[in-house]
Amino acid sequence: MSEDAPPFQTQDHDSLTIPLLSHQQRSINSTSQVAIVGANVCPIESLDYEIAENDFFKQDWRARGKVQIFQYIFMKWLLCFLIGGFVSLVGFFNNLAVENIAGVKFVITSNMMLAQRYWLAFLVFSLSNLALTLFSAIITAFISPAAAGSGIPEVKAYLNGVDAPGILSIRTLIVKIVGSIAAVSSSLLVGKAGPMVHTGSCIAALFGQGGSRRYGLTWKWLRFFKNDRDRRDLVTCGSAAGIAAAFRAPVGGVLFALEEMASWWRSSLLWRAFFTTAVVAIVLRALIDVCLSGKCGLFGKGGLIMFDVYSANVSYHLADVPPVLALGVIGGILGSFYNFLLVKVLKVYNLINEKGIFYKIFIACTISIFTSCLLFGLPWLVSCQSCPSDASEDCPTIGRSGNYKKFQCPSGHYNDLASLIFNTNDDAIRNLFSKNTDTEFQLSTMLIFFVTCFILSIFSYGIVAPAGLFVPVIVTGASYGRFIGMLIGSWGNLSHGLYAVLGAASFLGGSMRMTVSLCVIILELTNNLLLLPLIMVVLLVSKTVADAFNGNVYDLIMKVKGFPYLETHAEPYMRQLTVADVVSGPLQLCHGIEKVGNIVHILKTTMHHGFPVIDESPHSESPVLYGLILRAHLIALLKKKAFLCTPVQLGADAFRHFSSDDFAKKGLGNVDKIEDIELTDEEMDMFLDLHPFTNASPYTVVETMSLAKALILFREVGLRHLLVIPKISSRAPVVGILTRHDFMPEHILGLHPSLVRSRWKRLRFQFPLLLKIF
């Protein structure tokens, strides 16, 4: 049974309020109860974004004065400042570690190649990659499987209201940081931007826990954030800070959180997210001076220096528009095909991962060995190039980053493919985007590098290690863009480096389907506002083309993982259904004054998280719905043991026995369970007055409401439970409860198979060509 499985009471078939579709035998909703979190299958719950407006909450809110309100506002801004500062430090540390670890590996390999000890160079290169990948896979598989992957789908689902165990814990944070450094340094074609989004969200969630009794951090000012609403806002700011730290793109980070991550947004949150990313930009600007002085790392000047990769005056004419449009079309097709293949590979990986940890680690090691063989072997297939006489740097470059890697070439020559492969991803992007490099790469080199990146990025993403998609997609798009630019040659006025920038934009748009945020991120990366019109055109065209084939890559991954994500729109078939057509059961009710033994029985025999509270005689002339009480609040009442000997209302005594902290949301992983509460037989026969602690104004809908309207209300308000009440008052006061699982297509179409056929006919009519292809 679901953690949020909606209860249901048997329908009266003689009622005059029979919905449009005939009633079917109700059963427990068993769809979308588990999801693949990172690399493990886990049960999932929903978050409580709704404020429980009970008598106790109102009394506590009225007791707050100006000082408490000032504390609350001040702590919001202070936590945003701390999130920005810590995320920027982690981002700087990540880049510093990758530059040094990968730098040592590349320098040793380069020295052995200079000594013509090729087999030993390959052995060092492949074994070091294998050791780093194995380390990352082991700590992820054994310590925190939730840290696997980029983390963006998990954080996006969290901001939509899905709570999965361990995705924002301190353990996940540590594994995400360490594992990402090892994975990126191992020459796997994975990125660090996605893990940085997850890292920023973890840091924000830990700040928003409201303190920790274990570590003595129980400052009373932090108590204001012990709820899901404020934690959601902090996690949104953390995700924006993650992108800002990964790309040094503060405005792009805010827009990324707005366009891709957040399901709920408001102007005050925009202002705080902007403040958070501004802190990131300032701290990184201060730290980057260390890199500019050459003290950042052994290999290059640090991955954070991605500004000015194309700081040239750009001049383009009307004749350059058709090639740019073609780039957008190709990027949309390639991006959608990339998403299609990635989903297929992830499904295969999921089947293999179910067999155990050994198989997860074996896949990671296999991909590492395959990657090392491919990366070391491919440069032998291309011919050596003569060093240009007007090179802006030493040629060949030995023992450091650069555009001219010697590899196996004779003196005075360089291997252009090795210059891309034997560099970090950041340096490869810089080499591809560089101006005045039209003659430095061969056409065959660009084709080989594009195909290699396209394949390796797909197979590397699903392994049990922290791995992002942003940077691999940028590298892949830049290589194909430069390839197209070389094919056009002198027919256009744009340089090959500019075609690489536009290719990266088109592939990002085709795969990730973002426009505004990607446009700003690329502009902040390239530091050239003159590129704005071309990038806008490319992104719009690529997204439009790709949308005709499939969805956003992160949405597809969420679907593969099984997250019950609520979309912004309702499916057309939901207009044909009422809420009574999908609500499932059975229903569990509580009375306003309930026997302790009954409450314990309900909590132990069900996994529901919300229970309707009704009043009957003598407290009411007829059964009436009083409100909704949460499972966590019932457990808090039982734990406090403020029981009554007789079934009478508690009244004002409730405010003397309890404090607001008793009903605050617990920290990550600190959930009280009914099994931990011990009660005597005498206590089981006593009573609890639930009235002061029941949400007396829950959201309700009549049973004949359209399912599409109910979905819009449920998502826009951020609900966990939506009560369904009868149309005729003579019936039971409540028909059932809707949760997010009842809005999932697999549940709805499972109850009404006829809708599947009508849906398929509509798709065949609208997209006949696409259905033939896929």
C-alpha positions in Angstrom: 0.0 0.0 0.0 1.1 3.5 -0.7 2.6 5.8 1.8 0.0 8.3 0.7 -2.6 5.8 -0.6 -5.9 7.6 -0.7 -8.7 6.1 1.4 -12.2 5.5 0.0 -15.6 4.7 1.3 -18.0 2.4 -0.6 -20.3 4.3 -3.0 -24.1 4.3 -2.9 -25.0 3.0 -6.4 -28.6 4.3 -6.0 -27.3 7.8 -5.6 -28.5 10.5 -8.0 -24.9 11.7 -8.3 -23.5 8.8 -10.3 -20.6 10.3 -12.4 -20.5 10.2 -16.2 -18.6 7.0 -16.3 -19.9 3.9 -14.6 -18.5 3.0 -11.2 -16.0 0.1 -11.0 -14.9 -1.9 -8.0 -12.5 0.2 -6.1 -9.1 -1.2 -5.1 -6.0 0.2 -3.5 -4.0 2.4 -5.7 -0.7 0.6 -6.0 0.8 2.7 -8.8 3.8 5.0 -8.5 4.4 4.0 -4.9 8.1 3.5 -5.4 10.8 5.2 -7.5 14.4 4.7 -8.5 16.2 7.3 -6.3 19.7 7.6 -7.5 20.5 3.9 -8.1 18.1 2.3 -5.6 14.4 1.5 -5.6 12.8 3.2 -2.6 9.3 4.0 -1.3 8.3 7.6 -1.8 5.9 10.0 -0.1 4.5 13.4 -0.6 5.4 16.7 1.0 3.0 18.9 3.1 3.1 22.3 1.4 -0.4 23.2 2.8 -0.5 25.0 6.1 -2.6 23.0 8.6 -4.9 25.8 9.9 -6.0 24.3 13.2 -6.8 26.0 16.5 -3.3 25.3 17.8 -1.7 26.9 14.7 -3.9 30.0 15.0 -3.1 30.4 18.7 0.7 30.1 18.0 0.5 32.5 15.1 -1.4 35.1 17.1 1.3 34.8 19.8 4.0 36.0 17.4 5.1 39.6 17.8 7.2 41.9 15.8 10.4 40.4 17.1 9.5 36.9 15.9 8.5 38.3 12.5 11.8 40.1 12.2 13.7 36.9 13.2 11.8 35.0 10.5 12.6 37.5 7.7 16.2 38.0 8.8 16.9 34.3 8.9 15.5 33.8 5.4 18.1 36.2 4.0 20.9 34.9 6.3 20.3 31.3 5.2 20.3 32.4 1.5 23.7 34.1 2.2 25.1 31.0 3.9 23.8 28.8 1.0 25.5 31.0 -1.6 28.8 31.1 0.4 29.0 27.3 1.0 27.9 26.3 -2.5 30.6 28.6 -4.0 33.2 27.1 -1.8 32.2 23.6 -2.8 32.2 24.5 -6.4 35.7 26.0 -6.2 37.0 23.0 -4.3 35.5 20.6 -6.9 37.2 22.4 -9.8 40.5 22.6 -7.9 40.4 18.9 -7.1 39.5 17.8 -10.6 42.2 20.0 -12.1 44.8 18.5 -9.9 43.8 14.9 -10.0 43.2 14.9 -13.8 46.3 17.0 -14.2 48.6 14.5 -12.5 47.1 11.7 -14.6 47.5 13.6 -17.9 51.0 14.8 -17.1 52.3 11.3 -16.2 50.7 9.9 -19.4 52.2 12.7 -21.5 55.7 12.1 -20.1 55.5 8.4 -20.9 54.3 9.2 -24.4 57.3 11.6 -24.9 59.5 8.7 -23.8 57.7 6.5 -26.4 56.6 4.1 -23.7 53.2 3.8 -25.2 52.0 0.6 -23.6 53.0 1.8 -20.2 51.3 5.1 -20.8 48.1 3.3 -21.8 48.3 1.1 -18.6 48.7 4.2 -16.3 45.9 6.0 -18.1 43.4 3.2 -18.0 44.3 1.9 -14.5 44.1 5.4 -13.0 40.7 5.9 -14.7 39.5 2.5 -13.5 40.6 3.2 -9.9 38.8 6.6 -9.8 35.7 5.1 -11.3 35.8 2.2 -8.9 36.2 4.4 -5.9 33.3 6.6 -7.0 31.1 3.6 -7.7 31.9 1.9 -4.4 31.2 4.9 -2.1 28.0 5.6 -4.1 26.7 2.0 -4.0 27.5 1.3 -0.4 27.2 4.7 1.4 24.5 6.6 -0.6 22.9 5.2 -3.7 20.8 8.3 -3.8 23.9 10.2 -4.9 24.1 8.4 -8.3 23.3 10.3 -11.5 23.0 14.1 -11.8 20.4 14.5 -9.1 18.5 17.1 -11.1 15.5 14.7 -11.7 15.4 13.9 -7.9 15.5 17.6 -6.9 13.0 18.6 -9.6 10.6 15.9 -8.2 11.2 17.1 -4.7 10.3 20.7 -5.7 7.1 19.2 -7.2 6.1 17.7 -3.9 7.7 14.2 -4.0 9.7 13.2 -0.9 12.2 10.4 -1.5 14.4 9.0 1.3 18.0 10.2 1.5 18.0 12.6 -1.6 19.0 15.6 0.5 20.8 14.0 3.5 24.3 14.8 4.7 25.5 11.4 3.6 24.3 12.1 0.0 26.0 15.5 0.1 29.4 14.1 1.0 29.2 11.2 -1.5 28.0 13.6 -4.2 31.0 15.9 -3.7 33.6 13.2 -3.4 32.1 10.9 -6.0 31.6 13.6 -8.6 35.3 14.7 -8.3 36.4 11.1 -8.8 34.0 10.4 -11.7 34.9 13.6 -13.6 38.6 13.1 -13.0 38.4 9.5 -14.4 37.9 10.7 -18.0 34.3 9.4 -18.1 32.3 11.7 -20.2 30.2 13.1 -17.3 29.7 16.6 -16.0 29.8 18.3 -12.7 27.0 20.8 -13.3 24.2 18.4 -12.5 25.9 17.1 -9.3 26.4 20.8 -8.3 22.7 21.4 -8.5 22.1 18.4 -6.2 24.9 19.6 -3.9 23.5 23.1 -3.6 20.0 21.6 -2.9 21.5 19.3 -0.2 23.3 22.2 1.5 20.1 24.3 1.4 18.0 21.4 2.8 20.5 20.9 5.7 20.3 24.6 6.6 16.5 24.4 6.5 16.2 21.6 8.9 15.8 24.0 11.8 18.8 22.8 13.7 20.0 19.5 15.1 19.7 18.3 18.6 22.4 15.7 18.0 25.0 18.3 17.3 23.6 21.0 19.7 22.4 23.3 16.9 19.0 24.1 18.4 19.0 27.9 18.1 15.4 29.0 18.5 15.6 31.3 15.5 15.9 28.2 13.3 12.5 26.8 14.4 10.7 28.9 11.9 11.9 26.7 9.0 10.6 23.4 10.3 8.1 23.1 7.5 8.1 21.9 3.9 7.1 25.3 2.4 10.2 27.2 3.7 12.5 24.2 2.9 11.1 24.1 -0.6 12.1 27.7 -1.1 15.6 27.2 0.3 16.1 24.1 -1.9 15.1 26.2 -4.9 17.7 28.8 -4.0 20.2 26.0 -3.6 19.6 24.6 -7.0 20.0 28.1 -8.6 23.3 28.5 -6.6 24.5 25.1 -8.0 24.2 26.2 -11.6 25.8 29.6 -10.7 28.8 27.8 -9.1 29.2 25.3 -11.9 29.2 27.9 -14.8 29.8 31.2 -13.0 26.4 32.2 -14.4 24.5 33.8 -11.6 21.6 35.1 -13.7 21.5 31.8 -15.6 21.3 29.9 -12.4 18.2 31.9 -11.3 16.5 31.4 -14.6 17.4 27.7 -14.6 15.7 27.3 -11.2 12.6 29.2 -12.5 12.4 27.5 -16.0 13.4 23.9 -15.2 13.4 23.1 -11.5 10.6 25.0 -9.5 7.0 24.0 -9.7 5.9 27.0 -7.6 7.4 30.5 -8.1 6.7 34.0 -6.8 8.5 37.3 -6.9 9.8 37.1 -3.3 11.5 33.8 -4.1 13.0 35.3 -7.3 14.6 38.1 -5.2 16.1 35.6 -2.7 17.3 33.3 -5.4 19.0 36.2 -7.2 20.6 37.3 -3.9 21.9 33.7 -3.4 23.5 33.5 -6.8 25.0 37.0 -6.4 26.8 35.8 -3.3 28.1 32.8 -5.4 29.3 35.1 -8.1 31.1 37.5 -5.6 32.8 34.6 -3.7 33.9 32.9 -6.9 35.2 36.2 -8.3 37.4 36.5 -5.2 38.6 32.9 -5.3 39.3 33.0 -9.1 42.1 35.4 -8.6 44.0 32.5 -7.2 43.6 30.6 -10.4 44.5 33.6 -12.6 47.8 33.8 -10.7 48.6 30.2 -11.7 48.1 28.7 -8.2 44.8 27.0 -8.9 46.0 23.6 -10.0 48.7 21.6 -11.7 46.8 21.4 -14.9 45.7 24.7 -16.4 44.2 27.6 -14.6 41.1 26.0 -13.2 37.8 24.9 -14.7 36.0 27.9 -13.4 37.6 30.2 -15.9 35.2 29.7 -18.8 34.6 33.4 -19.4 36.1 34.9 -22.5 36.1 31.7 -24.4 34.8 33.6 -27.4 35.4 37.3 -26.6 35.7 38.5 -30.2 33.8 41.0 -32.2 31.1 39.1 -34.1 29.9 40.2 -37.5 27.2 38.3 -39.3 24.9 39.0 -42.2 21.6 37.7 -43.6 23.4 35.0 -45.6 24.5 33.4 -42.3 21.0 32.9 -41.1 20.2 29.7 -43.2 23.2 27.8 -41.7 22.2 28.9 -38.2 18.6 27.7 -38.8 20.1 24.4 -40.2 22.1 24.1 -37.0 18.9 24.5 -34.9 17.0 21.8 -36.9 19.9 19.3 -36.7 20.4 20.1 -33.0 16.7 19.4 -32.4 16.8 16.1 -34.2 20.0 15.0 -32.6 18.9 16.1 -29.2 15.6 14.2 -29.4 17.5 11.1 -30.7 20.0 11.5 -27.8 17.1 11.5 -25.3 15.5 8.5 -26.9 18.8 6.4 -26.7 19.5 7.6 -23.2 16.1 6.4 -21.9 16.7 3.0 -23.6 20.1 2.6 -22.0 18.8 3.7 -18.6 16.1 1.0 -18.7 18.7 -1.6 -19.5 20.9 -0.4 -16.6 17.9 -0.5 -14.3 17.3 -4.1 -15.1 20.9 -5.0 -14.4 21.1 -2.9 -11.2 18.2 -4.9 -9.8 20.5 -7.9 -9.5 22.6 -6.4 -6.8 25.5 -4.1 -6.0 28.1 -6.2 -7.7 26.4 -5.7 -11.0 26.2 -2.0 -10.5 29.9 -1.7 -9.8 30.7 -4.1 -12.7 28.9 -1.9 -15.2 30.8 1.2 -14.0 34.1 -0.6 -14.3 33.2 -1.9 -17.8 32.3 1.5 -19.0 35.5 2.9 -17.6 37.7 0.3 -19.4 35.8 0.8 -22.6 36.2 4.6 -22.3 39.9 4.4 -21.6 40.5 2.1 -24.6 38.5 4.3 -26.9 40.1 7.6 -25.8 43.6 6.3 -25.9 43.2 4.5 -29.2 41.3 7.0 -31.3 44.1 9.6 -31.6 46.2 7.0 -33.4 43.6 7.1 -36.3 44.2 10.8 -37.2 47.2 12.3 -38.9 49.6 14.7 -37.2 49.3 18.4 -37.9 52.2 20.8 -38.3 52.4 23.4 -35.6 51.2 26.8 -36.9 53.8 29.5 -37.1 51.5 32.1 -35.4 50.4 29.9 -32.5 49.3 31.9 -29.5 50.8 29.3 -27.2 53.7 26.8 -27.2 53.3 24.0 -29.8 53.2 21.2 -28.9 52.0 21.8 -25.4 53.6 19.3 -23.0 52.4 18.5 -19.5 49.6 21.0 -19.4 46.3 22.0 -21.0 46.3 23.5 -24.5 45.3 23.2 -28.1 48.4 21.4 -29.3 49.0 17.9 -27.7 52.0 16.1 -29.1 50.9 12.5 -28.3 52.7 10.2 -30.8 53.6 12.9 -33.3 57.2 13.9 -34.2 58.7 17.2 -33.1 57.0 20.3 -34.5 53.7 18.5 -34.9 50.6 17.9 -32.8 47.6 15.6 -32.6 44.4 17.6 -32.8 42.2 14.8 -31.5 44.5 14.2 -28.5 44.3 17.9 -27.8 40.6 17.4 -27.2 40.7 14.0 -25.4 43.7 14.5 -23.1 42.2 17.5 -21.5 39.5 18.1 -18.9 36.0 18.7 -20.3 36.3 22.4 -19.5 39.5 22.7 -21.4 38.0 20.8 -24.3 35.1 23.2 -24.5 37.5 26.1 -24.4 39.6 24.6 -27.3 36.4 24.1 -29.4 35.1 27.6 -28.7 38.4 29.4 -29.2 38.7 32.1 -31.8 41.3 32.1 -34.6 41.5 28.3 -34.6 39.9 27.5 -37.9 42.9 25.6 -39.2 43.8 23.7 -36.0 41.3 20.8 -36.3 40.7 18.4 -39.1 37.2 17.5 -40.4 37.7 13.8 -39.6 38.8 14.8 -36.1 35.6 16.6 -35.4 33.5 13.8 -36.8 35.3 11.2 -34.7 35.1 13.3 -31.6 31.4 14.1 -32.0 30.5 10.4 -32.4 32.7 9.4 -29.5 31.1 12.0 -27.2 27.6 11.2 -28.3 28.0 7.5 -27.5 30.1 7.8 -24.3 27.9 10.4 -22.7 24.9 8.1 -23.1 26.5 5.0 -21.7 28.4 6.9 -18.9 25.3 8.6 -17.4 23.5 5.6 -15.9 26.4 4.1 -13.9 26.3 4.1 -10.1 28.3 7.3 -9.7 27.5 11.0 -9.6 27.3 12.1 -13.2 25.9 15.1 -14.9 24.6 15.7 -18.5 25.2 19.4 -18.9 28.9 19.5 -19.8 28.8 16.3 -22.0 25.9 17.8 -24.0 27.9 21.0 -24.4 31.0 19.2 -25.6 29.0 17.0 -28.0 27.1 19.9 -29.4 30.2 22.0 -29.8 32.0 19.3 -31.7 29.1 18.8 -34.2 28.7 22.6 -34.5 32.3 23.0 -35.4 32.0 20.1 -37.8 29.1 21.9 -39.6 31.2 25.1 -39.6 34.1 23.3 -41.3 31.7 21.9 -43.9 30.3 25.4 -44.7 33.9 26.7 -44.9 34.3 30.0 -46.7 30.6 30.1 -47.7 29.8 31.8 -44.4 31.2 34.7 -42.4 31.1 32.9 -39.1 34.2 31.3 -37.6 34.4 27.7 -36.6 34.6 28.6 -32.9 31.3 30.5 -33.2 29.7 27.5 -34.9 30.9 25.4 -32.0 29.0 27.8 -29.6 25.9 27.7 -31.7 26.1 23.9 -32.0 26.4 23.6 -28.2 23.3 25.8 -27.9 21.3 23.8 -30.4 22.1 20.4 -28.8 21.3 21.8 -25.3 18.0 23.1 -26.6 17.2 19.8 -28.4 18.0 17.7 -25.4 17.0 19.8 -22.3 14.3 22.0 -24.0 15.1 25.1 -22.1 15.4 28.5 -23.8 15.7 31.5 -21.6 18.0 30.0 -19.0 20.2 28.3 -21.6 20.5 31.4 -23.6 21.7 33.4 -20.6 24.1 30.7 -19.4 25.8 30.5 -22.8 26.0 34.3 -22.9 27.6 34.3 -19.4 30.0 31.5 -20.5 31.1 33.2 -23.7 31.0 36.8 -22.3 29.7 38.1 -25.6 26.3 39.8 -25.9 26.7 40.1 -29.7 25.8 36.4 -29.9 22.4 36.9 -28.3 20.3 37.0 -31.6 22.0 33.9 -33.0 21.7 31.9 -29.8 18.0 32.8 -29.4 17.2 31.6 -32.9 19.1 28.4 -32.5 17.5 27.6 -29.2 14.0 28.3 -30.4 14.4 26.2 -33.6 16.0 23.3 -31.8 13.4 23.2 -29.0 10.5 23.4 -31.5 11.9 20.6 -33.7 12.7 18.3 -30.7 9.3 18.8 -29.0 7.8 17.1 -32.0 9.6 13.9 -31.1 9.8 13.5 -27.3 10.1 15.4 -24.1 12.7 17.1 -21.9 15.6 14.8 -21.0 15.1 15.3 -17.2 11.3 14.7 -17.5 12.0 11.4 -19.4 14.5 10.3 -16.7 11.9 11.1 -14.0 9.4 8.9 -15.9 11.9 6.1 -16.2 12.7 6.4 -12.4 9.0 6.3 -11.6 8.6 9.7 -9.9 4.9 10.7 -9.7 5.5 14.2 -11.1 2.5 16.4 -11.7 2.6 18.2 -15.0 1.4 21.8 -15.4 -1.4 20.7 -17.8 -4.1 18.1 -17.6 -4.4 15.3 -20.2 -7.4 15.7 -22.5 -9.0 12.4 -21.3 -9.1 13.8 -17.7 -12.0 16.1 -18.9 -14.1 12.9 -19.4 -13.6 11.8 -15.8 -14.8 13.0 -12.4 -12.8 12.7 -9.2 -15.1 9.9 -8.0 -14.0 7.9 -11.0 -10.4 7.6 -9.8 -10.5 7.8 -6.0 -9.5 4.5 -4.4 -9.8 3.0 -1.0 -10.6 1.9 1.6 -11.4 5.0 3.7 -10.3 5.3 7.4 -12.1 7.9 9.5 -11.3 9.4 12.9 -13.9 11.0 15.2 -13.4 14.4 16.8 -12.9 12.7 20.2 -11.4 9.3 19.5 -10.4 6.4 21.6 -6.6 6.0 21.9 -6.8 2.3 21.0 -8.7 3.1 17.8 -6.1 5.6 16.7 -3.2 3.1 17.4 -5.1 0.4 15.4 -5.6 2.8 12.4 -2.0 3.9 12.4 -0.6 0.3 12.6 -3.0 -1.2 10.0 -2.7 1.5 7.4 0.1 3.6 5.9 -2.1 6.6 5.1 -0.8 10.0 6.0 -4.1 11.9 6.2 -7.3 11.0 8.0 -10.7 12.8 7.7 -12.1 13.8 11.1 -15.9 13.7 11.5 -18.2 14.8 14.3 -21.2 12.7 15.2 -23.8 12.7 18.0 -23.6 14.1 20.7 -21.2 16.7 19.2 -23.2 17.1 16.1 -26.8 16.4 15.1 -25.7 14.6 12.0 -22.3 13.3 10.8 -20.3 16.3 9.5 -16.8 16.7 8.2 -14.7 18.6 10.8 -11.4 18.5 8.9 -8.2 16.5 8.2 -5.5 15.4 10.6 -2.1 14.2 9.6 -0.4 11.0 10.6 2.6 12.8 12.0 0.3 14.9 14.3 -1.5 11.8 15.6 1.8 10.2 16.5 2.9 13.5 18.2 -0.3 13.4 20.3 0.3 9.8 21.3 3.9 10.4 22.1 2.9 13.3 24.4 0.2 11.1 26.1 -2.1 14.0 27.0 -5.0 11.6 27.2 -8.5 12.2 28.6 -10.3 9.8 30.9 -13.7 10.7 29.5 -14.7 11.7 25.9 -14.9 15.5 26.5 -13.3 18.3 24.5 -9.9 19.4 25.7 -10.5 23.2 25.2 -7.9 25.7 26.2 -5.9 23.0 28.1 -4.5 22.0 24.7 -2.3 25.1 24.5 -0.7 24.3 27.9 0.2 20.7 27.1 1.8 21.3 23.7 4.2 23.7 21.9 4.6 24.5 18.3 7.8 22.4 18.2 5.9 19.3 19.0 4.2 19.5 15.6 7.0 20.9 13.5 8.4 18.9 10.6 11.3 16.7 11.7 14.7 16.8 10.2 15.8 14.5 7.3 15.4 10.9 8.4 14.1 11.7 11.9 10.5 10.5 11.5 8.6 9.2 14.5 7.0 5.8 14.0 4.0 4.3 15.7 6.0 1.2 16.6 8.3 3.3 18.8 5.4 4.4 21.1 4.6 2.1 24.1 1.2 2.4 25.7 -0.4 0.5 28.5 -3.8 -1.2 28.4 -5.2 1.6 30.6 -3.9 4.3 28.2 -5.4 2.4 25.2 -8.9 2.8 26.8 -8.5 6.6 27.2 -9.5 9.3 24.7 -7.9 12.1 22.6 -9.6 15.3 21.6 -8.5 15.9 18.0 -10.3 19.1 17.4 -7.6 21.6 18.3 -5.0 19.8 16.1 -7.2 19.1 13.1 -7.0 21.2 10.0 -10.5 22.6 10.0 -10.3 24.2 6.5 -8.8 21.5 4.2 -9.3 21.8 0.5 -12.4 19.9 -0.7 -14.0 19.2 -4.1 -17.4 17.8 -4.9 -17.4 14.3 -6.3 -18.7 15.4 -9.7 -15.8 17.8 -10.3 -13.8 17.2 -13.5 -10.5 15.4 -12.8 -8.7 17.9 -14.9 -9.9 20.8 -12.7 -8.9 18.9 -9.6 -5.4 18.3 -10.9 -4.9 22.0 -11.6 -6.1 22.9 -8.1 -4.0 20.1 -6.5 -0.8 21.2 -8.3 -1.1 25.0 -8.1 -1.8 25.0 -4.4 0.8 22.3 -3.7 -1.5 19.9 -1.9 -0.8 16.4 -0.4 -4.5 15.5 0.3 -7.6 16.7 -1.5 -10.9 15.6 0.2 -13.8 14.5 -2.0 -17.2 15.3 -0.6 -20.6 14.1 -1.8 -22.9 16.3 -3.8 -25.9 15.4 -1.7 -25.6 16.1 2.1 -27.7 13.1 3.1 -24.8 10.8 2.3 -21.6 10.2 4.3 -19.7 13.5 5.0 -16.7 12.4 2.9 -16.4 10.2 -0.2 -12.6 9.8 -0.2 -9.2 11.4 -0.5 -7.2 12.2 -3.6 -3.4 12.2 -3.5 -0.9 12.7 -6.3 -0.9 9.0 -7.1 -4.5 9.2 -8.2 -3.6 11.7 -10.9 -0.9 9.4 -12.4 -1.8 8.2 -16.0 -1.0 4.5 -15.1 -3.6 4.6 -12.3 -6.2 6.4 -14.4 -5.8 4.3 -17.5 -5.6 1.1 -15.4 -9.1 1.9 -14.1 -10.5 2.9 -17.5 -8.7 0.9 -20.2 -11.1 2.3 -22.9 -9.3 5.7 -22.5 -6.0 4.0 -23.6 -7.5 3.2 -27.0 -9.0 6.7 -27.5 -5.7 8.2 -26.5 -3.7 6.1 -29.0 -6.1 7.0 -31.8 -5.6 10.7 -31.1 -1.8 10.3 -31.1 -1.9 8.4 -34.4 -4.0 11.2 -35.9 -1.8 14.0 -34.6 1.7 12.5 -35.0 1.5 9.6 -37.6 5.1 10.1 -38.8 6.6 10.2 -35.4 4.9 7.1 -34.2 6.3 5.2 -37.2 9.8 6.4 -36.4 9.6 5.6 -32.7 
